[in-house]
Amino acid sequence: MSYPPSTGSSGQGGRSYPAPPPPPGSAPPKGTSGGSGGNKALVVAVVFLGFAVLVAAAVVFVVAGRGADEGSASQDAGAGAQGGGDGAGGAEDAAAGEGEAEGSAEEPQEDTVAFGPDEELSIEVVSPQTYVDLDGDPPLVVEDRVDGYDFVLRPNINGVAFENSGGGIAPLPEGGEAPDRAACLDAVETNGSTGTGFSNGSRFCVQTDQGRVAYIEAVSSPGGTGTATVQATVWE
């Protein structure tokens, strides 16, 4: 009986040996490069996913920052508008205050009258003299000396004298307009004297013992002893 020759064996005694390695430059056997190809694909996928996450985070950061800037700008604009409103209100208040001040400056205050105005007062002229105190309401007319009197009417050879030893009398020209308090005070301060004659139409400004200012006009004079009539205005 004959047997086929044995493949893959060499040598004697029926032993088998592995096949020798392929020569350099020959293609590797099929199925040996599949694992490395899969690893490369996984790495590429991970890198792409990481890049996508970074891009998404950057977009969120930019959008959030832009929203915060817009909110801050809105708040600043609101604060600026409110500040502008406050400034406009302050300007209106200042303008109103200036208007009131101008109105007050344009409207002169009226003088406070203590007696009169142009109130008639009868004075009995006696010898040696009659004392008149204009600080009373009504003015006090007495024959005996009183403290704080403001002028005396004294009969003399020439008629009647209008006197005040303190120098608080200022004669005014006859026939002029009645002065106000300020004009009368200025006349006393610039042209004050201790006495002058008293006749019909004579006019005087007087500063009283208590600092009031008076305007006196002689309506009638007795020319000696008798009754004299004056019109008097006394200001506080």
Rosetta silent file (secondary structure, phi, psi, omega in degrees, C-alpha in Angstrom):
SEQUENCE: MSYPPSTGSSGQGGRSYPAPPPPPGSAPPKGTSGGSGGNKALVVAVVFLGFAVLVAAAVVFVVAGRGADEGSASQDAGAGAQGGGDGAGGAEDAAAGEGEAEGSAEEPQEDTVAFGPDEELSIEVVSPQTYVDLDGDPPLVVEDRVDGYDFVLRPNINGVAFENSGGGIAPLPEGGEAPDRAACLDAVETNGSTGTGFSNGSRFCVQTDQGRVAYIEAVSSPGGTGTATVQATVWE
SCORE:     score description
SCORE:     0.000 S_00000001
   1 L     0.000  142.511 -179.262    0.000    0.000    0.000 S_00000001
   2 L  -110.463  148.726 -179.594    1.210    3.512   -0.874 S_00000001
   3 L  -119.314  147.403  178.708    0.623    6.836    1.259 S_00000001
   4 L   -73.111  153.950 -177.839    0.520   10.469    0.049 S_00000001
   5 L   -66.761  145.757 -178.595    3.422   12.592    0.966 S_00000001
   6 L   -82.666  130.070  178.748    2.925   14.610    4.202 S_00000001
   7 L   -95.640  147.020  177.985    2.617   18.519    3.838 S_00000001
   8 L    76.812   13.498  178.705    4.053   20.941    6.357 S_00000001
   9 E  -119.703  152.802  178.119    6.441   18.412    7.805 S_00000001
  10 L  -147.178  162.013  177.658   10.099   18.253    7.525 S_00000001
  11 L    78.071 -163.527 -175.124   12.837   16.194    8.773 S_00000001
  12 L  -110.026  160.998  174.329   12.559   12.731    9.898 S_00000001
  13 L    79.502    9.520  174.962   10.369   10.940   12.292 S_00000001
  14 L    77.858   18.358  177.301    7.140   12.857   11.262 S_00000001
  15 L   -75.051  147.771  177.858    7.775   16.167   13.248 S_00000001
  16 E  -112.320  149.199 -178.009    6.068   19.399   12.118 S_00000001
  17 L  -130.955  147.757  178.756    7.651   22.964   12.127 S_00000001
  18 L   -66.832  156.396 -178.364    6.101   26.452   11.793 S_00000001
  19 L   -70.441  145.815 -179.435    6.186   28.192    8.503 S_00000001
  20 L   -67.910  151.014  178.960    9.085   30.550    8.033 S_00000001
  21 L   -63.464  154.734 -178.741    8.388   34.393    8.244 S_00000001
  22 L   -69.189  155.626  179.703    7.645   36.219    5.022 S_00000001
  23 L   -70.786  156.232  179.189   10.488   37.885    3.331 S_00000001
  24 L   -57.273  140.193  177.987   11.040   41.674    3.793 S_00000001
  25 L    90.943   -8.232 -178.835    8.798   43.891    1.673 S_00000001
  26 L   -86.196  155.061 -178.267    5.942   41.394    1.335 S_00000001
  27 L   -69.176  140.639  178.819    2.341   42.340    2.389 S_00000001
  28 L   -70.149  160.097  179.547    1.249   41.311    5.897 S_00000001
  29 L   -64.698  151.205  178.937   -1.397   38.701    6.190 S_00000001
  30 L   -61.452  145.214  176.877   -5.012   39.865    6.053 S_00000001
  31 L    90.764   -1.265 -176.756   -6.688   40.738    9.344 S_00000001
  32 L   -93.283  -14.773 -177.473   -3.588   42.023   11.215 S_00000001
  33 L  -107.120    8.674 -177.340   -4.225   45.863   10.819 S_00000001
  34 H   -67.692  -39.605 -177.500   -7.907   46.173   11.910 S_00000001
  35 H   -64.347  -44.419 -178.668   -7.223   47.149   15.593 S_00000001
  36 H   -65.825  -36.517  177.488   -4.999   50.156   14.848 S_00000001
  37 H   -62.551  -40.234  178.700   -7.536   51.577   12.345 S_00000001
  38 H   -65.770  -40.380  178.833  -10.304   51.499   14.997 S_00000001
  39 H   -62.388  -40.967  179.121   -8.153   53.284   17.554 S_00000001
  40 H   -62.503  -42.041  179.174   -7.420   56.124   15.118 S_00000001
  41 H   -63.277  -39.237  179.757  -11.143   56.674   14.429 S_00000001
  42 H   -65.863  -42.294  178.721  -11.905   56.837   18.157 S_00000001
  43 H   -61.408  -44.951  179.367   -9.195   59.458   18.747 S_00000001
  44 H   -60.401  -41.818 -179.694  -10.511   61.608   15.887 S_00000001
  45 H   -64.507  -41.824 -179.649  -14.051   61.422   17.300 S_00000001
  46 H   -64.863  -44.072  179.122  -12.925   62.448   20.783 S_00000001
  47 H   -61.030  -44.587  179.861  -10.913   65.411   19.443 S_00000001
  48 H   -62.984  -42.134  179.340  -13.856   66.609   17.340 S_00000001
  49 H   -64.016  -42.283  177.840  -16.238   66.311   20.289 S_00000001
  50 H   -61.728  -41.809  178.448  -13.886   68.314   22.549 S_00000001
  51 H   -62.735  -41.478  178.557  -13.556   71.039   19.923 S_00000001
  52 H   -62.283  -40.903  178.463  -17.339   71.248   19.600 S_00000001
  53 H   -62.910  -43.233  178.658  -17.682   71.621   23.396 S_00000001
  54 H   -61.533  -43.197  179.480  -15.109   74.457   23.433 S_00000001
  55 H   -62.452  -43.958  179.389  -16.895   76.280   20.600 S_00000001
  56 H   -62.480  -42.290  179.419  -20.255   75.968   22.396 S_00000001
  57 H   -63.982  -40.294  178.579  -18.760   77.293   25.659 S_00000001
  58 H   -63.502  -41.133  179.027  -17.207   80.268   23.860 S_00000001
  59 H   -62.547  -44.739  179.372  -20.540   81.131   22.215 S_00000001
  60 H   -62.077  -42.888 -179.831  -22.345   81.013   25.587 S_00000001
  61 H   -62.211  -43.960 -179.708  -19.683   83.219   27.211 S_00000001
  62 H   -64.382  -44.187 -179.471  -19.871   85.815   24.423 S_00000001
  63 H   -63.991  -43.452  179.637  -23.690   85.941   24.512 S_00000001
  64 H   -63.834  -42.691  178.466  -23.753   86.239   28.306 S_00000001
  65 H   -63.388  -40.392  178.776  -21.154   89.041   28.282 S_00000001
  66 H   -64.981  -39.916  177.447  -23.057   90.933   25.605 S_00000001
  67 H   -63.706  -41.143  179.057  -26.283   90.659   27.616 S_00000001
  68 H   -64.331  -40.535  178.755  -24.543   91.939   30.758 S_00000001
  69 H   -63.526  -41.831  179.350  -23.104   94.905   28.833 S_00000001
  70 H   -64.504  -40.337  178.067  -26.522   95.757   27.397 S_00000001
  71 H   -63.534  -42.477  179.287  -28.096   95.545   30.884 S_00000001
  72 H   -64.913  -40.405  178.352  -25.406   97.775   32.345 S_00000001
  73 H   -63.944  -38.559  178.374  -25.834  100.261   29.506 S_00000001
  74 H   -63.875  -43.656  178.510  -29.594  100.299   30.093 S_00000001
  75 H   -62.358  -43.241  179.113  -29.089  100.941   33.796 S_00000001
  76 H   -62.350  -41.153  179.190  -26.605  103.732   33.047 S_00000001
  77 H   -64.195  -41.175  177.841  -29.021  105.273   30.560 S_00000001
  78 H   -63.513  -43.330  178.933  -31.838  105.088   33.104 S_00000001
  79 H   -64.473  -38.858  178.222  -29.664  106.645   35.792 S_00000001
  80 H   -65.066  -40.553  178.201  -28.591  109.353   33.372 S_00000001
  81 H   -64.296  -41.925  178.420  -32.193  110.080   32.440 S_00000001
  82 H   -64.144  -42.990  177.970  -33.159  110.245   36.109 S_00000001
  83 H   -61.937  -39.086  177.038  -30.185  112.505   36.830 S_00000001
  84 H   -63.414  -39.597  176.612  -31.211  114.699   33.928 S_00000001
  85 H   -63.110  -43.895  177.879  -34.728  114.877   35.340 S_00000001
  86 H   -61.233  -42.304  178.973  -33.379  115.801   38.747 S_00000001
  87 H   -63.315  -39.622  178.255  -31.175  118.442   37.180 S_00000001
  88 H   -65.008  -40.546  177.656  -34.128  119.852   35.253 S_00000001
  89 H   -62.718  -42.537  178.073  -36.195  119.908   38.450 S_00000001
  90 H   -62.250  -39.885  178.797  -33.367  121.678   40.279 S_00000001
  91 H   -64.192  -40.270  177.952  -33.105  124.218   37.464 S_00000001
  92 H   -63.633  -42.698  177.966  -36.862  124.847   37.632 S_00000001
  93 H   -61.651  -42.969  179.720  -36.675  125.308   41.410 S_00000001
  94 H   -62.919  -42.082  179.402  -33.747  127.689   41.032 S_00000001
  95 H   -64.135  -39.864  178.186  -35.614  129.657   38.353 S_00000001
  96 H   -63.577  -42.307  178.449  -38.711  129.812   40.577 S_00000001
  97 H   -62.126  -41.720  178.779  -36.564  131.012   43.495 S_00000001
  98 H   -64.930  -38.399  178.119  -34.963  133.693   41.340 S_00000001
  99 H   -62.991  -41.957  178.146  -38.397  134.773   40.123 S_00000001
 100 H   -64.563  -40.992  179.384  -39.656  135.094   43.687 S_00000001
 101 H   -63.523  -41.364  178.805  -36.540  137.033   44.678 S_00000001
 102 H   -65.251  -39.760  177.795  -36.977  139.389   41.716 S_00000001
 103 H   -61.642  -41.244  178.528  -40.646  139.799   42.577 S_00000001
 104 H   -65.159  -39.053 -179.862  -39.746  140.649   46.152 S_00000001
 105 H   -68.498  -34.191 -177.807  -37.121  143.126   44.972 S_00000001
 106 H   -76.608  -24.628 -178.462  -39.558  144.761   42.539 S_00000001
 107 L   -98.338  101.150 -179.800  -42.303  145.119   45.164 S_00000001
 108 L   -67.245  142.715  178.215  -41.186  147.701   47.746 S_00000001
 109 L   -75.942  137.560  178.687  -42.422  147.102   51.245 S_00000001
 110 L   -74.451  144.399  177.826  -44.887  149.641   52.538 S_00000001
 111 L   -71.501  138.068  177.655  -43.858  151.713   55.544 S_00000001
 112 L   -80.153  123.872 -176.788  -45.665  150.793   58.755 S_00000001
 113 E   -96.749  127.344  176.889  -47.635  153.762   60.030 S_00000001
 114 E   -91.165  -31.448  178.315  -47.982  154.216   63.802 S_00000001
 115 E  -148.892  136.052 -178.566  -50.130  157.371   63.603 S_00000001
 116 E   102.612 -150.591    6.154  -51.882  158.962   60.626 S_00000001
 117 E   -80.715  153.912  177.487  -51.281  159.319   57.782 S_00000001
 118 E    53.035   41.263  177.984  -51.941  163.046   57.713 S_00000001
 119 E   -79.687  132.340  179.981  -53.903  162.862   60.958 S_00000001
 120 E   -76.426  139.519 -178.470  -54.890  166.269   62.313 S_00000001
 121 E  -137.054  125.297  178.595  -53.602  167.103   65.762 S_00000001
 122 E   -94.162  133.441 -178.598  -54.540  170.188   67.795 S_00000001
 123 E  -127.006  122.338  176.949  -51.854  171.673   70.034 S_00000001
 124 E   -85.779  113.026 -177.631  -52.548  174.394   72.574 S_00000001
 125 E   -85.552  120.870 -179.078  -49.515  176.674   72.545 S_00000001
 126 L  -126.333  165.307  176.779  -48.856  178.129   76.009 S_00000001
 127 L   -96.676  136.760    8.822  -46.049  180.041   77.596 S_00000001
 128 L   -82.788  -24.026 -179.378  -43.306  179.177   78.139 S_00000001
 129 L  -170.705  161.321  177.882  -43.817  176.148   75.838 S_00000001
 130 E  -116.746  134.503 -177.262  -45.904  173.092   75.002 S_00000001
 131 E   -98.579  140.104  179.370  -44.339  169.592   74.854 S_00000001
 132 E  -129.362  127.646  177.386  -45.318  167.002   72.237 S_00000001
 133 E  -112.856  109.638 -176.165  -44.433  163.294   72.393 S_00000001
 134 L   -81.405   -7.897 -179.509  -45.013  161.619   69.011 S_00000001
 135 L   -80.176  -11.148  176.222  -44.296  158.087   70.299 S_00000001
 136 L   -80.266  164.778  176.967  -47.720  157.930   71.995 S_00000001
 137 L  -133.508   97.499    2.850  -50.892  156.769   70.232 S_00000001
 138 L   -76.585  170.847  178.255  -52.275  159.327   69.897 S_00000001
 139 L   -56.715  148.435 -176.562  -49.337  161.692   70.402 S_00000001
 140 E   -94.080  129.063  178.683  -49.121  163.244   73.837 S_00000001
 141 E  -121.405  117.225 -177.168  -49.526  167.046   74.173 S_00000001
 142 E  -140.785  157.925  177.644  -48.769  168.531   77.631 S_00000001
 143 L   -84.875  -28.665 -178.881  -47.741  171.823   79.185 S_00000001
 144 L   -93.287  149.957 -177.497  -45.284  170.276   81.623 S_00000001
 145 L   -62.877  138.482  176.203  -42.013  168.745   80.549 S_00000001
 146 L  -128.389  148.731  176.487  -42.059  164.978   79.994 S_00000001
 147 L   -68.686  140.419  176.988  -39.187  162.606   79.400 S_00000001
 148 L    80.458   17.125  177.585  -38.809  161.548   75.789 S_00000001
 149 L   -66.655  157.268 -174.284  -40.619  164.555   74.241 S_00000001
 150 L  -110.545  -28.202  170.752  -39.926  165.060   70.528 S_00000001
 151 E  -160.631  165.764  174.866  -40.488  168.774   69.960 S_00000001
 152 E  -126.419  150.725  168.521  -41.873  171.884   71.648 S_00000001
 153 E  -108.891  119.564 -173.904  -43.935  174.783   70.357 S_00000001
 154 E  -124.071  121.247  176.969  -42.748  177.946   72.104 S_00000001
 155 E   -72.295  141.682  178.060  -44.321  181.354   71.604 S_00000001
 156 E  -146.130 -173.950 -175.964  -41.851  184.196   71.098 S_00000001
 157 L   -65.728  -23.442 -178.435  -41.671  187.733   69.756 S_00000001
 158 L   -95.428   -5.389 -178.181  -41.587  186.469   66.168 S_00000001
 159 E   136.434 -113.087 -179.589  -44.497  184.031   66.507 S_00000001
 160 E  -132.529  135.871  176.969  -44.022  180.387   67.398 S_00000001
 161 E  -102.937  141.796  176.617  -40.790  178.377   67.428 S_00000001
 162 E  -109.579  110.234 -168.171  -40.623  174.663   66.551 S_00000001
 163 E  -133.980  153.954  170.296  -37.699  173.264   68.550 S_00000001
 164 L  -153.293  114.737 -175.446  -35.889  170.125   69.679 S_00000001
 165 L   -65.514  -17.652  179.649  -32.647  170.513   71.614 S_00000001
 166 L   -80.791   -8.349  177.643  -31.489  167.088   70.393 S_00000001
 167 L    82.543   21.277 -177.495  -31.280  168.260   66.787 S_00000001
 168 L   -95.096   29.280 -179.003  -33.859  165.826   65.402 S_00000001
 169 E  -117.574  133.887  176.173  -35.774  168.401   63.314 S_00000001
 170 E  -127.402  109.417  176.814  -35.333  168.940   59.555 S_00000001
 171 E   -69.431  143.025  179.042  -37.279  171.827   57.954 S_00000001
 172 E  -115.687  153.951  176.576  -38.600  171.146   54.439 S_00000001
 173 L   -61.220  145.678  179.493  -39.441  173.612   51.662 S_00000001
 174 L   -73.767  146.776  173.282  -43.069  174.731   51.653 S_00000001
 175 L    85.934   -0.783  179.803  -45.459  173.428   49.013 S_00000001
 176 L   -83.369  175.648  177.296  -43.670  170.205   48.117 S_00000001
 177 L   -73.186  152.141  178.321  -45.037  166.659   48.073 S_00000001
 178 L   -66.791  129.651 -179.871  -45.261  164.741   51.330 S_00000001
 179 L   -77.333  163.860  171.198  -42.112  162.604   51.754 S_00000001
 180 L   -92.224 -176.709 -175.537  -42.067  158.938   52.681 S_00000001
 181 H   -60.980  -45.340 -176.574  -40.272  157.527   55.703 S_00000001
 182 H   -62.925  -41.891 -179.207  -36.944  157.021   53.935 S_00000001
 183 H   -67.216  -37.998  179.590  -36.887  160.559   52.536 S_00000001
 184 H   -66.790  -43.173  179.100  -37.801  162.034   55.912 S_00000001
 185 H   -62.485  -40.452  178.957  -35.107  160.058   57.711 S_00000001
 186 H   -63.821  -38.024  178.736  -32.549  161.131   55.131 S_00000001
 187 H   -63.603  -41.492  179.147  -33.562  164.778   55.625 S_00000001
 188 H   -65.044  -42.958 -177.043  -33.066  164.506   59.388 S_00000001
 189 H   -69.545  -29.561 -176.229  -29.678  162.811   58.998 S_00000001
 190 H  -101.936  -20.972 -174.162  -28.385  165.306   56.423 S_00000001
 191 H  -139.304   30.546 -178.580  -30.143  168.543   57.438 S_00000001
 192 L   -70.511  147.103  178.664  -31.139  168.149   61.079 S_00000001
 193 E  -144.594  174.229 -179.408  -31.304  171.207   63.335 S_00000001
 194 L   -91.222  -12.296  179.792  -32.415  172.186   66.837 S_00000001
 195 E   177.002  161.205  178.148  -35.208  174.522   65.794 S_00000001
 196 E  -159.972  175.479  179.776  -36.922  176.708   63.206 S_00000001
 197 E   -76.732  152.886 -178.886  -39.961  178.940   62.828 S_00000001
 198 L  -122.012  112.312  179.373  -43.518  177.564   62.857 S_00000001
 199 L  -142.034  174.912 -178.832  -46.040  179.245   60.566 S_00000001
 200 L   -58.153  128.013  178.387  -48.900  178.287   58.247 S_00000001
 201 L    89.549   -5.709  178.369  -47.626  175.800   55.634 S_00000001
 202 L   -64.473  145.830 -179.384  -44.365  175.006   57.434 S_00000001
 203 E  -131.309  145.605 -176.567  -43.223  171.397   57.010 S_00000001
 204 E  -145.228  150.134  165.146  -40.835  169.307   59.111 S_00000001
 205 E  -111.128  139.108 -175.425  -39.345  165.850   59.399 S_00000001
 206 E  -133.970  137.240  169.019  -38.703  164.652   62.941 S_00000001
 207 E  -102.730  124.318 -172.635  -36.900  161.659   64.437 S_00000001
 208 L   -80.700  171.598 -179.419  -38.534  160.716   67.721 S_00000001
 209 L   -62.227  -29.177 -179.047  -36.924  159.763   71.009 S_00000001
 210 L   -98.374   13.276  173.089  -37.742  156.070   70.335 S_00000001
 211 L    90.400    2.016  175.162  -36.365  156.111   66.802 S_00000001
 212 L   -73.405  166.458  179.389  -39.611  156.582   64.857 S_00000001
 213 E  -122.078  136.398 -176.339  -39.773  159.016   61.938 S_00000001
 214 E  -132.249  149.789  173.413  -42.527  161.642   61.585 S_00000001
 215 E  -118.496  126.002 -176.477  -43.684  164.151   59.015 S_00000001
 216 E  -121.863  132.147  174.214  -45.376  167.316   60.369 S_00000001
 217 E  -127.936  128.645 -179.205  -47.145  170.022   58.322 S_00000001
 218 E   -78.604  116.678  175.147  -48.534  173.182   59.947 S_00000001
 219 E   -82.591  -41.146  178.189  -52.157  173.729   58.948 S_00000001
 220 E  -150.564  147.900  178.334  -52.526  176.810   61.150 S_00000001
 221 L  -129.298  136.993 -179.591  -50.355  178.744   63.586 S_00000001
 222 L   -75.005  -11.660 -178.373  -51.621  181.156   66.279 S_00000001
 223 L    72.337   16.540 -178.706  -48.623  183.442   65.823 S_00000001
 224 L   165.541 -139.149  175.914  -48.087  183.315   69.608 S_00000001
 225 L   -77.283  152.236 -179.183  -50.129  181.621   72.285 S_00000001
 226 E   139.448 -163.120 -175.354  -53.270  179.870   71.169 S_00000001
 227 E   -98.071  125.744  173.289  -54.288  176.751   69.233 S_00000001
 228 E  -107.730  146.499  178.486  -52.090  175.358   66.496 S_00000001
 229 E  -122.946  131.555  178.107  -53.243  172.625   64.091 S_00000001
 230 E  -129.684  156.902  167.744  -50.892  170.201   62.359 S_00000001
 231 E  -104.727  129.748 -173.719  -51.204  167.160   60.137 S_00000001
 232 E  -128.474  140.642  170.965  -48.945  164.351   61.371 S_00000001
 233 E  -129.274  126.029  179.812  -47.748  160.991   60.022 S_00000001
 234 E  -121.178  124.758  179.471  -45.598  158.826   62.278 S_00000001
 235 E  -103.837  148.606  175.035  -43.847  155.726   60.912 S_00000001
 236 L   -68.149    0.000    0.000  -42.452  152.842   62.908 S_00000001
